[in-house]
């Protein structure tokens, strides 16, 4: 015979709720990865497995524009510059990516 929830002992309800939470998957902890961009080569930039080259290019753009004192963000320019950087890095795989940014976008102050 099926009993209603009202007739279940409190301990059984607590046990069921605890069991339900135990079955919920625990969040997977991800290690923080730090990337020293000053040592990153174009080859590594293009083949990086921890993040995409687009995300690195976005960071590089912000860094480069910050050095120039430019606080404007042109989305089309960002995409175009990322393509230029990838193209340059394809032809110059051993160049440091920071040097490649200076070549492609011009030297920062």
Secondary structure, DSSP 8 states (H G I E B T S, - for coil): ----GGGS-HHHHHHHHHHHHHHS------------GGG-BHHHHHH-SSS-HHHHHHHHHHHHHHHHT-----HHHHHHHHHHHHHHHHH-TTSBHHHHHHHHH----
